[in-house]
Amino acid sequence: MRQQGATLAAGRAGPRAAGRLAAAGGLALVVAVALYAVGRTHTPDFTMGLLGRHGLAAGRLKAQLATAMLGLGLVQLTLAL
């Protein structure tokens, strides 16, 4: 009896999973369209700085921060194992 109930439950999960997948796809489409719209209308301001740095120095700082975050992520992954 238990096996039959599990089979019925698994059979009912199909349409529900399809609906969730469709909702996730729809949300991804909305996000993509919103990013496209913002990208088309946004005018970049190259005078803005990052922590007091401008131009190439800001790019270098972002690269260093990203490298530090990657290293911390790898440490976290290693500690989780």
KASULFEN-V636830 format. One record per run of one state. SS is the DSSP state (H for helix, E for strand, L for the rest). FROM is the first residue (numbers start at 1). TO is the last residue. If there is no record, write none. Layout:
# KASULFEN-V636830
SS/FROM/TO, SS/FROM/TO
This chain:
# KASULFEN-V636830
L/1/1, H/2/41, L/42/49, E/50/50, L/51/52, E/53/53, L/54/55, H/56/80, L/81/81
